[in-house]
Amino acid sequence: MTTAAAHEEAAVSHHPQFFVNIEGEEYPWDRPTITVLEIRLIGRLPQDQGVIEINLDDNTERTLGECEAVHIKPGHAFAKKIRYKRG
């Protein structure tokens, strides 16, 4: 293994991995925030419909603003408690 490859592997292992659940499908994400536009792009959601955040802990829903950024926590457990769908 080269020094560059070892350094890259070490950087990846220290970087938290995030997951977002869009309409029942989990997608890996590499940052602690995601925008509505990014949710639309990775989930292939149409622009003419809103994006709804669903909190599965208390079964509440809220429509996200088009310019809104959502903070997410690392790991799969969070992704199963919050999900997004077209509105």
N, C-alpha and C positions, 0 to 999 in steps of 0.2 A: 504494500500500500504506500502511495506517495505521501509526502508531508502535506500537500494541499488537500488530498482526499481525506486524510486523517483529521485535518483541521475542519473541513466541511462536515464530516460525520459528527465531530464533537459539537459543532455549532448547532446542528440539527437536533441532536439528542438533548441539548439544553433548552431548546425552543419549545414552549408549550404547544400542544396540538389542540386545535379547536374543531368543533363539528357543529354544523347547522342542519336542522331538520326542515326541509321544504317539502310540503305535501307528502310526508311519510318517508321521504328519501333523505339519507344522511350524506352530507358533503363535507370533506375535510376543509379546514380554513386555517390560515397561518397568522392571523392577527386577532387581537382582543376586541376589535370592533368590525362591524359590517354595515354597509349602507343599504338602503332600499334598492338602489340601482344594482348593487352587487348581488343582492338576493334575487332580483329579477333575472339577471344574467345567468347565474349558475343554476337557478331553478327553471329557466326558460318560461318565466311568467309574462303574460302580455302586458303592455304598457297601459292599456285602456282599463285595467282593473286594479283596485287597490291591493296593498299587501297587508295582511292581518297577522298580528303576533298573537299566539295562543299560549297562555300560561296553563300548563296541564296540572299544576299543583292545585289551583283553585278554579280551573276551567273558565277563566276570564279571557276575553278577546279585546284587542284594541287595534284600530287601523293606524298604520304608520304613515307619517308625513313623507312626501316624496324626497325631501332633502335630509331625512332623519338618519342618524347613525345609531346602531344598537350595540351595547356593550355585552359581550358574551364571556363565559367562563370556560377554562380548558376542560377537556375530557368529554366522554360520551354521555355521562350522567346528566349534564346540563342540557344537552341537545334533546334528550328525551322528555324534558320538562317544559321546554319552550320550542314551539315550531311555528312555521310561517306557511301561509297559504294565500291563494289569490282571493280577492274580495269581491 
